[in-house]
Amino acid sequence: MNAPTSAAKPAERLKKLRDDFVSHLPGRIGRMREVLGESAVHGCDCCRNEELQRLFHNLKGSAAVFGFDGLREIALEGEILANGCDDSTRCRQALGFAVDRLERAALEIAGAPAAAEGGEFLGFNLDNAGLPAAVDACGRLIYVCDDDAASLDQLVTQVGCFGYEVRGFLDTGALERAIDGRRPDCVVMDIHFPDNRNSGTEFMAAVNRRFDPPLNTVFISARDDFEARLHAVRAGGTSYFLKPVRSADLAAVLDEITHVQPVEPYRILVIDDEREVAAYHCMILEEAGMMTTRVSDPLRALEVLEAFRPDMVLMDMYMPGCSGTELAQVIRQVPSHFSLPILFFSSESDQRKQRAAMRIGADGFMVKPIDPVALVSEVAIRAERTRALRALIVRDSLTGLFNHSTTLYMLENAIAASDRNRTGLCFALIDIDHFKRINDSYGHRAGDQVIASLARMLKQHFRNSDVIGRHGGEEFAVIMPYAALDMAVARIDQLRTLFERVEFADGAQAFTCTFSAGVAQHVAGSSLASLFGVADRALYGAKQGGRNRVLASVSEAVAA
């Protein structure tokens, strides 16, 4: 599996792939000669002819990918000859001449300097590929400006609980100096200051005339009149909140403005028997921030699909042992892969064959060589659609966290991985204290606000490798692979102290909440039921011990 980053620069990686392709040319051309020799001795049967067609076809596509147009043209001529070849001496001679020309072209390429044919193909730019940025709230800088010291202090503290780096300012002069020193990701600005009832909007309008693009701005005010709101719009305000500001609502807007999204990259499986071409396409997708795995043997595809769980498959059409169209049909036989997007790529330009591939369940067809930006865009569109469809099935609608059944499924997988790799695993159950009292006192809307806020804090607080689910009602579950018990307890207790500081509001009435948690450490050989039961008992102990605390325990191994 290849992560979305690499120490080598794209041009360096692409040059290595191109050099590998060139170094393998003698072997590929040698195999063509072997097949022609076998045909001369034994006759040109169907199997030999199909192999020869495939050898020419694959070389045509690979040469196109790496920018060797002359080589591609010769391979195309050879493919056409092989496609219509009979067992005549004349036909075999024509194919032999094509192989001779390929050999001469390969020798010229091998002896040419790196900047020769294909050299201009070594650069590409994915800056405009249209992928959404994926970032954590941590490190996102928010400036808050309000001349009311008490209000400012409360807002800075509350927004900071949601994982943002927050700095507060009592006057616009101090804010302006800070902006000149370091550009923030968003400014939360009061409108009314003692010197002018529209000072906040006038200040931000003046500041934004100096910045391109302008600063993201959220205005806050005790004023609810049309004039104030219009001034905010004209000053470039993205949103407008009435005081007292609900910190959870403000955090939700900041998440949207600063593009806080799950950081899980798209997972793409590339299936191609041409190793250099597969590596090339993987490299492009990795440079765009995706995670890839490549398979050169189509007979291993189902095995890798189960292990990697991709968001989509990028597949060549022509492969030995199993063609792309056959493999697509095999994949579609598995219920869990029925809706998995499959995008074919090939040097095949025959539209009838392309349509035939689409009929058997492919979602798209791209002809080699593929423009890198177009490839990233096509893959991202389909991968995002897969994520959206999966989310409807596996995620809770209020929080966006994994639902109950999905969480248990992922816990089962985490236990198996922990036992197999002999690595640590902790599991936690978190329950909001006195949640029924919150619903009864402040209403279900306030209760939903509390649940959604804790869910947002959970997502921002834990690692990308951790799994967070809504177990039901006001209860949450956290799966922490590779975690020691003391680390897991400390992490959850840190979140507990942040959560108890968050103020929620129902109209003019503010309130705070706490949660209790039970943490269990997995022991090799113990079952899911055992691990879950230990966490549940620890949670019960935390409730009985007075709530607003975290208790831990260790699961028991099954007796041999």
C-alpha positions as CSV (number, residue, x, y, z in Angstrom):
1,M,0.0,0.0,0.0
2,N,1.4,3.4,-1.0
3,A,0.7,6.5,1.2
4,P,-0.2,9.8,-0.4
5,T,3.3,11.3,0.1
6,S,6.8,10.4,-1.1
7,A,10.2,11.7,-0.4
8,A,11.1,11.7,-4.1
9,K,9.9,14.5,-6.3
10,P,7.3,13.6,-9.0
11,A,9.8,14.2,-11.9
12,E,12.4,11.9,-10.2
13,R,9.9,9.2,-9.6
14,L,8.6,9.4,-13.2
15,K,12.1,9.4,-14.6
16,K,12.9,6.2,-12.7
17,L,9.7,4.5,-14.0
18,R,10.6,5.6,-17.6
19,D,14.1,4.2,-17.2
20,D,12.6,0.9,-15.9
21,F,10.3,0.8,-18.9
22,V,13.3,1.3,-21.3
23,S,15.4,-1.3,-19.5
24,H,12.6,-3.9,-19.9
25,L,12.1,-3.3,-23.7
26,P,14.7,-5.9,-24.8
27,G,12.9,-8.6,-22.8
28,R,9.5,-7.7,-24.2
29,I,10.7,-7.6,-27.8
30,G,12.5,-10.8,-27.2
31,R,9.3,-12.5,-26.1
32,M,7.7,-11.3,-29.4
33,R,10.4,-13.0,-31.3
34,E,9.9,-16.2,-29.3
35,V,6.2,-16.2,-30.2
36,L,6.9,-15.6,-33.8
37,G,9.5,-18.4,-33.8
38,E,7.0,-20.8,-32.2
39,S,4.4,-19.8,-34.9
40,A,6.9,-20.6,-37.7
41,V,7.5,-24.1,-36.2
42,H,4.1,-25.0,-35.0
43,G,1.8,-22.7,-36.9
44,C,0.0,-19.6,-35.8
45,D,-2.7,-20.9,-33.5
46,C,-5.3,-18.8,-31.7
47,C,-3.3,-18.7,-28.4
48,R,-0.1,-17.5,-29.9
49,N,-1.9,-15.0,-32.0
50,E,-3.7,-13.6,-29.0
51,E,-0.5,-13.3,-27.0
52,L,1.2,-11.5,-29.9
53,Q,-1.7,-9.1,-30.1
54,R,-1.5,-8.5,-26.4
55,L,2.2,-7.9,-26.4
56,F,1.9,-5.3,-29.2
57,H,-1.1,-3.7,-27.5
58,N,0.5,-3.4,-24.1
59,L,3.7,-2.0,-25.6
60,K,1.6,0.6,-27.5
61,G,-0.1,1.7,-24.3
62,S,3.0,1.8,-22.2
63,A,5.0,3.7,-24.8
64,A,2.1,6.3,-25.0
65,V,2.1,6.7,-21.2
66,F,5.8,7.5,-21.1
67,G,5.8,9.7,-24.1
68,F,7.6,7.5,-26.7
69,D,5.4,8.3,-29.7
70,G,7.6,6.7,-32.3
71,L,7.6,3.4,-30.4
72,R,3.9,3.6,-29.9
73,E,3.3,4.0,-33.7
74,I,5.4,0.9,-34.5
75,A,3.6,-1.1,-31.8
76,L,0.2,0.0,-33.2
77,E,1.2,-1.2,-36.7
78,G,2.3,-4.5,-35.2
79,E,-1.0,-4.8,-33.3
80,I,-3.0,-4.2,-36.5
81,L,-0.9,-6.8,-38.3
82,A,-1.3,-9.4,-35.5
83,N,-5.1,-8.8,-35.4
84,G,-5.5,-9.7,-39.0
85,C,-2.7,-12.2,-39.4
86,D,-3.1,-15.6,-40.9
87,D,-0.6,-18.5,-41.0
88,S,1.1,-17.3,-44.2
89,T,4.8,-16.7,-44.6
90,R,4.1,-13.2,-45.8
91,C,2.2,-12.3,-42.7
92,R,4.9,-13.7,-40.4
93,Q,7.5,-11.8,-42.3
94,A,5.6,-8.5,-41.9
95,L,5.3,-9.1,-38.2
96,G,9.1,-9.9,-38.1
97,F,9.8,-6.6,-39.8
98,A,7.6,-4.8,-37.2
99,V,9.6,-6.5,-34.4
100,D,12.9,-5.5,-36.1
101,R,11.7,-1.8,-36.2
102,L,10.7,-2.0,-32.5
103,E,14.2,-3.3,-31.7
104,R,15.9,-0.5,-33.6
105,A,13.7,2.1,-31.9
106,A,14.4,0.6,-28.5
107,L,18.2,0.7,-29.1
108,E,17.9,4.4,-30.2
109,I,15.9,5.2,-27.0
110,A,18.4,3.4,-24.8
111,G,21.3,5.3,-26.3
112,A,19.6,8.7,-26.3
113,P,20.2,11.3,-23.6
114,A,17.5,11.7,-20.9
115,A,16.1,14.9,-22.5
116,A,15.3,13.1,-25.8
117,E,12.0,11.7,-26.9
118,G,9.7,11.4,-23.9
119,G,11.7,13.9,-21.8
120,E,9.0,16.6,-22.0
121,F,6.5,14.2,-20.5
122,L,8.3,14.3,-17.1
123,G,6.4,17.2,-15.7
124,F,2.8,17.6,-14.6
125,N,1.0,19.9,-12.2
126,L,-1.9,18.8,-10.0
127,D,-2.5,22.1,-8.3
128,N,-5.7,22.6,-10.2
129,A,-7.0,19.0,-9.9
130,G,-10.0,20.2,-7.9
131,L,-9.5,18.0,-4.9
132,P,-10.9,19.4,-1.6
133,A,-8.3,20.2,1.0
134,A,-8.4,17.8,4.0
135,V,-7.1,19.4,7.2
136,D,-7.5,19.1,10.9
137,A,-8.9,21.9,13.1
138,C,-5.6,21.6,15.1
139,G,-3.3,24.5,14.0
140,R,-6.1,26.5,12.3
141,L,-5.7,30.0,13.6
142,I,-8.7,32.0,14.7
143,Y,-8.6,35.7,15.8
144,V,-11.5,37.0,18.0
145,C,-12.0,40.7,18.5
146,D,-14.4,42.1,21.1
147,D,-14.1,45.1,23.4
148,D,-16.1,43.2,26.1
149,A,-13.3,41.4,28.1
150,A,-15.6,38.9,29.7
151,S,-17.3,38.0,26.4
152,L,-13.9,37.8,24.7
153,D,-12.4,35.5,27.3
154,Q,-15.4,33.2,27.2
155,L,-15.4,32.9,23.4
156,V,-11.7,32.3,23.1
157,T,-11.9,29.5,25.7
158,Q,-15.0,27.9,24.2
159,V,-13.7,27.9,20.6
160,G,-10.4,26.6,21.8
161,C,-12.2,23.5,23.2
162,F,-13.0,22.5,19.6
163,G,-9.4,22.1,18.6
164,Y,-8.7,25.6,17.2
165,E,-5.7,27.8,18.0
166,V,-7.5,31.0,19.2
167,R,-6.1,34.5,20.0
168,G,-8.2,37.3,21.5
169,F,-8.0,41.1,21.0
170,L,-9.8,43.9,22.8
171,D,-9.2,46.5,20.1
172,T,-8.8,46.7,16.4
173,G,-5.3,48.1,16.6
174,A,-3.9,45.0,18.3
175,L,-5.8,42.9,15.8
176,E,-4.4,44.7,12.8
177,R,-0.8,44.2,14.1
178,A,-1.5,40.5,14.6
179,I,-3.0,40.1,11.1
180,D,0.1,41.8,9.6
181,G,2.3,39.4,11.5
182,R,0.4,36.2,10.7
183,R,-2.7,35.7,8.5
184,P,-5.5,33.9,10.4
185,D,-7.8,31.3,8.9
186,C,-10.8,33.3,10.1
187,V,-11.5,36.5,12.1
188,V,-14.5,36.5,14.5
189,M,-15.3,40.2,14.8
190,D,-17.7,42.2,17.0
191,I,-19.5,45.0,15.1
192,H,-20.0,47.6,17.8
193,F,-17.1,49.3,19.5
194,P,-17.3,52.4,21.8
195,D,-16.0,54.8,19.2
196,N,-18.4,53.7,16.4
197,R,-21.4,51.4,16.2
198,N,-20.1,50.0,12.9
199,S,-16.3,50.0,13.8
200,G,-16.0,46.2,13.3
201,T,-17.4,46.1,9.8
202,E,-15.6,49.2,8.7
203,F,-12.3,47.9,10.0
204,M,-12.7,44.5,8.2
205,A,-13.7,46.2,5.0
206,A,-10.5,48.3,5.1
207,V,-8.3,45.3,6.0
208,N,-9.8,43.2,3.2
209,R,-8.9,45.8,0.6
210,R,-5.3,44.9,1.4
211,F,-5.7,41.1,1.0
212,D,-6.3,38.9,-2.0
213,P,-8.1,36.7,-1.3
214,P,-9.9,38.6,1.6
215,L,-9.9,37.2,5.1
216,N,-12.6,34.8,6.1
217,T,-14.8,36.8,8.6
218,V,-17.6,35.9,11.0
219,F,-19.4,38.9,12.6
220,I,-20.9,38.8,16.1
221,S,-23.2,41.4,17.6
222,A,-26.0,42.2,20.0
223,R,-27.7,44.1,17.1
224,D,-30.3,42.3,15.0
225,D,-31.2,45.2,12.7
226,F,-31.0,45.2,8.9
227,E,-28.4,47.9,8.8
228,A,-25.9,45.9,10.9
229,R,-26.5,42.8,8.8
230,L,-26.1,44.7,5.5
231,H,-22.8,46.3,6.8
232,A,-21.6,42.8,7.6
233,V,-22.4,41.5,4.1
234,R,-20.6,44.5,2.5
235,A,-17.6,43.9,4.7
236,G,-17.3,40.4,3.4
237,G,-18.8,38.6,6.3
238,T,-19.4,34.9,5.8
239,S,-21.7,34.5,8.7
240,Y,-23.5,36.5,11.4
241,F,-24.2,35.5,15.0
242,L,-26.2,37.2,17.7
243,K,-24.8,37.5,21.2
244,P,-24.6,35.5,23.3
245,V,-22.9,33.3,20.7
246,R,-23.4,29.5,21.0
247,S,-19.9,28.1,20.8
248,A,-21.0,24.8,19.2
249,D,-22.8,26.7,16.4
250,L,-19.8,28.9,15.8
251,A,-17.5,25.9,15.7
252,A,-19.7,24.3,13.1
253,V,-19.4,27.4,10.9
254,L,-15.6,27.6,11.5
255,D,-15.3,24.0,10.4
256,E,-17.0,24.8,7.1
257,I,-15.1,28.0,6.5
258,T,-11.7,26.5,7.2
259,H,-12.5,23.3,5.3
260,V,-12.1,21.0,8.3
261,Q,-12.9,17.5,6.8
262,P,-12.1,13.9,7.6
263,V,-8.4,13.5,6.6
264,E,-8.9,10.0,5.3
265,P,-7.5,10.0,1.7
266,Y,-9.3,8.3,-1.1
267,R,-8.2,4.6,-1.4
268,I,-7.6,3.5,-5.0
269,L,-6.8,0.0,-6.3
270,V,-4.9,0.0,-9.6
271,I,-4.9,-3.3,-11.5
272,D,-2.5,-3.6,-14.5
273,D,-0.1,-6.2,-15.6
274,E,2.2,-3.5,-16.9
275,R,4.1,-2.7,-13.7
276,E,5.7,0.6,-14.8
277,V,2.4,1.9,-16.1
278,A,0.6,0.9,-12.9
279,A,3.3,2.5,-10.8
280,Y,3.0,5.7,-12.9
281,H,-0.7,6.0,-12.4
282,C,-0.3,5.3,-8.7
283,M,2.3,8.0,-8.5
284,I,-0.1,10.6,-10.0
285,L,-2.8,9.7,-7.6
286,E,-0.5,9.7,-4.6
287,E,0.8,13.2,-5.6
288,A,-2.9,14.3,-5.5
289,G,-3.1,13.0,-1.9
290,M,-4.7,9.6,-2.5
291,M,-3.7,6.2,-1.1
292,T,-3.0,3.5,-3.6
293,T,-2.3,-0.2,-3.9
294,R,-1.4,-1.9,-7.2
295,V,-2.0,-5.4,-8.4
296,S,-0.2,-6.9,-11.5
297,D,-1.8,-10.3,-11.3
298,P,-5.6,-10.0,-11.9
299,L,-6.1,-13.4,-10.2
300,R,-5.2,-11.7,-6.8
301,A,-7.7,-8.9,-7.2
302,L,-10.5,-10.3,-4.9
303,E,-8.0,-11.0,-2.2
304,V,-6.6,-7.5,-2.3
305,L,-10.1,-5.9,-2.6
306,E,-11.1,-7.5,0.8
307,A,-7.9,-6.4,2.5
308,F,-7.6,-2.9,1.1
309,R,-11.3,-1.9,0.8
310,P,-10.8,0.7,-1.9
311,D,-13.2,3.5,-2.8
312,M,-12.8,2.7,-6.5
313,V,-10.8,0.4,-8.9
314,L,-8.7,1.6,-11.8
315,M,-8.2,-1.3,-14.2
316,D,-6.5,-2.1,-17.5
317,M,-8.7,-3.9,-20.1
318,Y,-6.1,-6.3,-21.5
319,M,-4.3,-8.6,-19.1
320,P,-3.1,-12.2,-19.3
321,G,-5.0,-14.9,-17.6
322,C,-8.1,-12.8,-17.0
323,S,-9.1,-9.7,-19.1
324,G,-10.3,-6.5,-17.5
325,T,-13.9,-7.1,-18.6
326,E,-13.9,-10.7,-17.1
327,L,-12.4,-9.4,-13.9
328,A,-15.1,-6.7,-13.6
329,Q,-17.8,-9.3,-13.9
330,V,-16.1,-11.4,-11.2
331,I,-15.9,-8.4,-8.9
332,R,-19.6,-7.6,-9.5
333,Q,-20.5,-11.1,-8.4
334,V,-19.5,-10.2,-4.8
335,P,-22.5,-8.3,-3.2
336,S,-20.2,-6.0,-1.2
337,H,-18.5,-4.9,-4.4
338,F,-21.5,-4.6,-6.6
339,S,-21.6,-0.8,-6.5
340,L,-17.8,-0.3,-6.4
341,P,-16.8,2.1,-9.2
342,I,-14.6,0.5,-11.9
343,L,-12.8,2.8,-14.3
344,F,-11.1,1.2,-17.3
345,F,-8.0,2.6,-18.9
346,S,-6.5,1.3,-22.1
347,S,-5.0,2.3,-25.4
348,E,-8.1,0.7,-27.0
349,S,-9.7,3.4,-29.2
350,D,-12.4,1.2,-30.6
351,Q,-15.6,2.7,-29.3
352,R,-17.6,-0.5,-29.8
353,K,-15.2,-2.3,-27.4
354,Q,-15.4,0.6,-25.0
355,R,-19.2,0.4,-24.9
356,A,-19.1,-3.3,-24.4
357,A,-16.9,-2.7,-21.4
358,M,-19.4,-0.2,-20.0
359,R,-22.3,-2.7,-20.5
360,I,-20.7,-5.3,-18.2
361,G,-20.5,-2.8,-15.3
362,A,-17.7,-0.4,-15.8
363,D,-18.3,3.2,-14.7
364,G,-16.0,4.9,-17.2
365,F,-13.3,4.5,-19.8
366,M,-10.1,6.5,-20.3
367,V,-7.7,6.1,-23.3
368,K,-4.0,6.1,-22.7
369,P,-2.0,8.3,-22.4
370,I,-4.2,9.9,-19.7
371,D,-3.8,13.6,-18.8
372,P,-2.8,13.5,-15.1
373,V,-5.3,16.2,-14.0
374,A,-8.1,14.5,-15.9
375,L,-7.2,11.2,-14.2
376,V,-7.2,12.7,-10.7
377,S,-10.5,14.5,-11.4
378,E,-12.2,11.3,-12.8
379,V,-11.0,9.2,-9.9
380,A,-11.9,11.8,-7.3
381,I,-15.4,12.2,-8.5
382,R,-16.1,8.5,-8.4
383,A,-14.3,7.9,-5.1
384,E,-16.3,10.8,-3.5
385,R,-19.6,9.2,-4.7
386,T,-18.6,5.9,-3.2
387,R,-17.9,7.7,0.1
388,A,-21.2,9.4,0.0
389,L,-23.1,6.2,-0.7
390,R,-21.3,4.3,2.0
391,A,-22.0,7.1,4.5
392,L,-25.7,6.7,4.0
393,I,-25.3,3.1,5.0
394,V,-22.6,3.1,7.7
395,R,-22.8,6.5,9.3
396,D,-25.1,8.1,11.8
397,S,-27.1,11.0,10.3
398,L,-26.8,13.4,13.2
399,T,-23.1,13.1,14.0
400,G,-21.5,11.7,10.9
401,L,-19.9,9.0,13.0
402,F,-20.0,5.3,12.3
403,N,-23.3,3.7,13.4
404,H,-23.7,0.9,15.9
405,S,-23.4,-2.1,13.6
406,T,-20.5,-0.6,11.6
407,T,-18.6,0.2,14.8
408,L,-18.9,-3.4,16.0
409,Y,-17.8,-4.7,12.6
410,M,-14.7,-2.5,12.8
411,L,-14.0,-3.5,16.4
412,E,-14.1,-7.1,15.3
413,N,-11.5,-6.3,12.5
414,A,-9.4,-4.4,14.9
415,I,-9.3,-7.3,17.4
416,A,-8.2,-9.7,14.5
417,A,-5.5,-7.3,13.4
418,S,-4.2,-6.9,17.0
419,D,-4.0,-10.6,17.5
420,R,-2.4,-11.2,14.1
421,N,0.2,-8.4,14.4
422,R,0.6,-8.6,18.2
423,T,0.0,-4.9,18.6
424,G,-1.9,-3.0,21.3
425,L,-5.6,-2.2,21.1
426,C,-7.9,-0.2,23.4
427,F,-11.6,0.3,23.3
428,A,-13.6,3.0,25.1
429,L,-17.3,3.6,25.8
430,I,-18.3,7.2,26.5
431,D,-21.7,8.2,27.9
432,I,-23.0,11.8,28.4
433,D,-24.0,12.2,32.1
434,H,-27.6,12.9,33.0
435,F,-28.6,13.2,29.3
436,K,-32.3,12.6,30.0
437,R,-32.2,15.6,32.4
438,I,-30.8,17.7,29.6
439,N,-33.6,16.7,27.2
440,D,-36.2,17.3,29.9
441,S,-34.9,20.6,31.0
442,Y,-33.8,22.2,27.7
443,G,-35.5,20.2,25.0
444,H,-34.4,17.7,22.4
445,R,-32.9,20.3,20.1
446,A,-30.5,21.2,22.9
447,G,-29.8,17.5,23.4
448,D,-29.0,17.1,19.8
449,Q,-26.7,20.1,20.0
450,V,-24.8,18.4,22.8
451,I,-24.5,15.1,21.0
452,A,-23.3,16.8,17.8
453,S,-20.7,18.9,19.6
454,L,-19.2,15.9,21.5
455,A,-19.1,14.1,18.1
456,R,-17.2,17.0,16.5
457,M,-14.8,17.1,19.5
458,L,-14.2,13.4,19.3
459,K,-13.3,13.6,15.5
460,Q,-10.9,16.5,16.1
461,H,-9.3,15.0,19.3
462,F,-8.4,11.5,18.1
463,R,-5.9,10.1,15.5
464,N,-6.9,9.3,11.9
465,S,-6.2,5.6,12.7
466,D,-8.8,5.6,15.5
467,V,-12.4,4.7,14.8
468,I,-15.2,6.7,16.4
469,G,-18.8,5.6,16.4
470,R,-22.1,6.6,17.9
471,H,-23.1,3.5,19.8
472,G,-26.6,4.6,20.5
473,G,-28.4,7.6,22.0
474,E,-25.9,9.5,24.1
475,E,-23.3,6.8,24.0
476,F,-20.1,6.8,21.9
477,A,-17.4,4.2,21.1
478,V,-13.7,4.7,20.3
479,I,-11.5,2.1,18.9
480,M,-7.8,2.9,19.4
481,P,-5.3,0.6,17.5
482,Y,-1.7,0.5,18.7
483,A,-2.6,2.3,21.9
484,A,-1.4,1.4,25.4
485,L,-4.0,1.7,28.2
486,D,-2.4,4.6,30.0
487,M,-2.2,6.6,26.7
488,A,-5.8,5.8,25.8
489,V,-7.0,6.9,29.3
490,A,-5.0,10.1,29.2
491,R,-6.4,10.9,25.8
492,I,-10.0,10.5,26.8
493,D,-9.5,12.3,30.1
494,Q,-8.1,15.2,28.3
495,L,-11.2,15.4,26.1
496,R,-13.4,15.1,29.2
497,T,-11.8,18.2,30.7
498,L,-12.3,20.1,27.5
499,F,-15.9,19.0,27.1
500,E,-17.0,20.0,30.6
501,R,-15.8,23.6,29.8
502,V,-18.1,24.0,26.7
503,E,-21.2,26.1,27.3
504,F,-24.4,25.2,25.6
505,A,-27.4,27.5,25.4
506,D,-31.2,27.2,25.2
507,G,-32.3,30.7,24.6
508,A,-30.9,32.9,27.3
509,Q,-30.2,29.9,29.6
510,A,-26.7,28.4,29.4
511,F,-25.6,25.0,30.7
512,T,-22.6,22.7,30.7
513,C,-22.3,18.9,30.4
514,T,-20.0,16.1,31.4
515,F,-19.4,12.6,30.3
516,S,-18.2,9.3,31.9
517,A,-16.0,6.8,30.1
518,G,-14.8,3.2,30.5
519,V,-11.7,2.1,28.7
520,A,-10.7,-1.6,28.1
521,Q,-7.4,-3.0,26.9
522,H,-7.5,-6.0,24.6
523,V,-5.5,-9.1,25.6
524,A,-4.6,-11.6,22.8
525,G,-7.2,-14.3,22.7
526,S,-10.0,-12.4,24.2
527,S,-13.2,-12.0,22.3
528,L,-15.2,-9.0,21.1
529,A,-17.8,-9.7,23.8
530,S,-15.2,-9.8,26.5
531,L,-13.6,-6.5,25.4
532,F,-16.9,-4.8,25.1
533,G,-18.1,-6.2,28.4
534,V,-15.0,-4.9,30.2
535,A,-15.4,-1.4,28.8
536,D,-19.1,-1.5,29.7
537,R,-18.3,-2.5,33.3
538,A,-15.6,0.2,33.6
539,L,-18.2,2.8,32.3
540,Y,-20.7,1.6,34.9
541,G,-18.0,2.0,37.6
542,A,-17.4,5.6,36.4
543,K,-21.1,6.3,36.7
544,Q,-21.4,4.7,40.1
545,G,-18.2,6.6,41.3
546,G,-19.8,10.0,40.8
547,R,-19.7,10.5,37.0
548,N,-17.5,12.9,35.0
549,R,-14.5,10.5,35.2
550,V,-12.7,7.8,33.2
551,L,-12.1,4.3,34.5
552,A,-9.9,1.6,32.9
553,S,-9.6,-2.2,32.9
554,V,-8.1,-5.1,31.0
555,S,-10.0,-7.8,29.1
556,E,-9.6,-11.4,30.0
557,A,-8.2,-14.0,27.5
558,V,-10.3,-17.0,26.7
559,A,-9.1,-20.0,28.6
560,A,-7.3,-22.6,26.4
